[in-house]
Amino acid sequence: MSMLTPPGMGGKYRVTGAAFPRMSRPRRRRRIILALFGSALVLALLGYGALQLIDVFRGDTQHKTAAAKDCPTGAGPAAAPSKPAVVLPQPGQITVNVYNATPRAGLAKAVGDELKKRGFVIGQVGNAPADFDKKVPGTGIMLGSPKTDKGAYSVLGTQLAGMTQHTDTREGPDIDLILGDGFKELSTKADADKALAVLANPEPAPAAKKC
């Protein structure tokens, strides 16, 4: 009997010194370790997800802050600056000489009479000078002094479309209206009045882009 064997014990309980009774690790401890490991893994995943959400919200906040700098709260879109009304001469302040450069008889008088009804001051009426007679293929020419108010040309130009503007050496403010072969008739008074209204009240500039 070995000295390691307690008294009274023998057989399969005998300890010889070369071998020891095999004792297995309790299964409960293994389960506890696995449970702790699983919990730690879950906590790590939750923490990582929380960090991702924080980054998302932080980025969104920075985006909103940048947008707020570009478009301050309450400021709203910038109002389009309105153009001031243009001061134009009245038809009664414009003297028009009407000349006919076409073969159509009586054209200068008919146009002069209609312009007079619309408030213009009519000066000379007759056939065009030799430099222009039968030599104006378009609607007509407005001929005046370089010192003539540009607004006077614009006002007279509303009465018939397609006119071209020229200057000569005259000193007075009167304007020659030389009717060419392309002339058909004056614009209707309603259309002329609308064109005058647009000249006097230009449309405002386009509105600034909204934030």
C-alpha positions in Angstrom: 0.0 0.0 0.0 1.2 3.4 -0.9 1.8 6.0 1.7 -0.6 8.3 -0.2 -3.4 5.8 0.3 -5.5 6.6 3.4 -5.8 3.7 5.8 -8.6 1.3 5.1 -8.8 2.3 1.4 -7.6 0.2 -1.4 -8.6 -1.2 -4.7 -9.6 1.5 -7.1 -9.1 4.2 -4.6 -5.5 3.3 -4.1 -3.2 6.2 -5.0 0.1 4.9 -6.3 1.8 8.2 -6.9 1.9 7.8 -10.6 -1.7 8.7 -11.2 -4.3 10.8 -9.5 -8.1 10.8 -9.5 -9.4 12.9 -12.4 -11.6 15.7 -11.3 -13.7 17.5 -14.0 -14.3 21.3 -13.9 -17.9 22.2 -13.0 -20.1 23.0 -16.0 -21.7 25.9 -14.2 -18.5 27.9 -14.2 -18.2 27.4 -18.0 -21.7 28.7 -18.5 -20.9 31.8 -16.4 -17.8 32.5 -18.4 -19.7 32.2 -21.7 -22.5 34.4 -20.4 -20.0 37.1 -19.3 -18.2 37.0 -22.6 -21.6 37.3 -24.5 -22.6 40.2 -22.3 -19.3 42.0 -23.0 -19.8 41.5 -26.7 -23.3 42.9 -26.7 -22.1 45.9 -24.7 -19.3 46.5 -27.2 -21.7 46.4 -30.1 -24.2 48.8 -28.4 -21.4 51.2 -27.7 -20.2 51.1 -31.3 -23.7 51.7 -32.5 -24.1 54.7 -30.1 -20.9 56.3 -31.4 -22.1 55.9 -35.0 -25.4 57.6 -34.1 -23.5 60.5 -32.4 -21.4 61.0 -35.5 -24.5 61.1 -37.6 -26.3 63.7 -35.5 -23.1 65.7 -35.1 -22.7 65.9 -38.8 -26.3 66.9 -39.3 -25.9 69.6 -36.7 -22.8 70.9 -38.4 -24.7 70.9 -41.8 -27.6 72.9 -40.2 -25.2 75.3 -38.6 -23.5 76.0 -42.0 -26.9 76.4 -43.6 -27.9 78.9 -40.9 -24.8 81.0 -41.6 -25.7 81.1 -45.3 -29.4 81.9 -44.6 -29.9 83.4 -41.1 -33.1 82.5 -39.4 -35.8 85.1 -40.0 -33.9 86.8 -42.7 -35.8 85.1 -45.5 -35.0 85.5 -49.2 -33.6 88.8 -50.2 -36.1 91.0 -51.8 -35.6 91.9 -55.4 -34.5 95.5 -55.8 -37.1 97.5 -57.6 -36.0 99.7 -60.5 -37.1 103.3 -60.2 -39.6 104.6 -62.7 -38.0 106.2 -65.7 -38.9 109.9 -66.4 -39.9 110.1 -70.1 -40.9 113.2 -72.0 -44.6 113.5 -72.8 -45.8 113.2 -76.4 -46.7 116.9 -76.1 -43.1 117.7 -75.5 -41.9 116.0 -78.7 -42.1 117.8 -82.1 -42.2 115.3 -85.1 -41.7 116.1 -88.7 -43.3 113.4 -90.9 -41.8 112.6 -94.3 -42.9 110.1 -96.9 -40.1 108.2 -98.6 -42.5 105.8 -100.4 -44.6 106.0 -103.6 -47.8 106.0 -101.5 -49.5 109.4 -101.8 -50.8 111.1 -98.7 -49.0 108.7 -96.3 -47.2 111.4 -94.4 -50.3 113.4 -93.8 -52.3 110.4 -92.6 -49.6 109.4 -90.1 -49.1 113.0 -89.0 -52.8 113.3 -88.2 -52.8 110.1 -86.2 -49.8 111.1 -84.2 -51.3 114.5 -83.5 -54.4 112.7 -82.1 -52.0 110.8 -79.8 -50.6 114.0 -78.3 -47.5 114.6 -80.4 -46.6 118.0 -81.8 -46.5 117.8 -85.6 -44.1 120.1 -87.5 -43.5 119.7 -91.2 -45.3 117.1 -93.3 -44.4 116.1 -96.9 -42.2 114.0 -99.1 -38.8 112.9 -97.9 -35.6 114.8 -98.9 -33.8 113.5 -101.9 -31.2 111.8 -99.8 -34.0 109.5 -98.4 -36.8 109.5 -101.1 -37.4 105.9 -102.3 -34.2 104.9 -100.4 -35.6 103.6 -97.1 -36.4 99.9 -97.5 -37.4 99.3 -93.8 -40.2 100.6 -91.7 -38.7 104.0 -91.3 -36.0 106.2 -89.8 -36.0 108.6 -86.8 -33.5 111.4 -87.5 -32.6 113.9 -84.9 -29.8 115.9 -83.2 -27.1 114.1 -81.1 -28.4 116.4 -78.2 -32.0 115.2 -78.5 -33.3 113.5 -75.4 -32.9 109.7 -75.9 -36.3 109.3 -74.2 -38.0 111.2 -77.0 -36.8 108.6 -79.5 -38.1 105.8 -77.2 -41.5 107.4 -76.8 -41.9 108.0 -80.6 -40.6 104.4 -81.2 -43.5 102.9 -79.3 -45.9 104.2 -82.0 -44.5 101.9 -84.7 -42.1 98.9 -84.6 -38.9 98.4 -86.6 -37.7 102.0 -86.6 -34.0 102.8 -86.7 -32.4 105.8 -85.1 -29.9 108.2 -86.8 -28.5 111.7 -86.1 -27.5 114.6 -88.2 -26.0 118.1 -87.6 -29.2 119.9 -86.7 -29.4 121.9 -83.4 -33.1 121.7 -82.6 -34.8 119.0 -80.5 -37.3 118.1 -83.3 -37.3 114.6 -84.8 -37.8 113.6 -88.4 -39.9 110.5 -88.9 -39.1 109.3 -92.4 -41.5 106.5 -93.5 -40.0 103.7 -95.6 -41.2 101.0 -98.0 -41.7 98.5 -95.1 -44.2 100.8 -93.3 -47.7 99.3 -93.0 -49.4 101.2 -90.3 -48.9 102.7 -86.8 -49.1 100.4 -83.8 -52.6 100.5 -82.3 -53.0 103.1 -79.5 -53.6 100.3 -77.0 -50.3 98.6 -77.9 -48.4 101.9 -77.9 -49.8 102.8 -74.5 -48.7 99.4 -73.1 -45.2 99.9 -74.6 -45.0 103.4 -72.9 -46.0 101.9 -69.6 -43.2 99.3 -69.8 -40.7 102.0 -70.6 -41.8 104.2 -67.7 -42.0 101.3 -65.2 -39.3 98.7 -65.9 -39.7 95.2 -64.4 -37.9 94.6 -61.2 -34.7 92.5 -61.1 -35.0 88.8 -60.6 -35.5 87.7 -57.0 -32.4 86.4 -55.1 -32.2 82.6 -54.8 -34.0 81.2 -51.7 -32.0 79.4 -49.1 
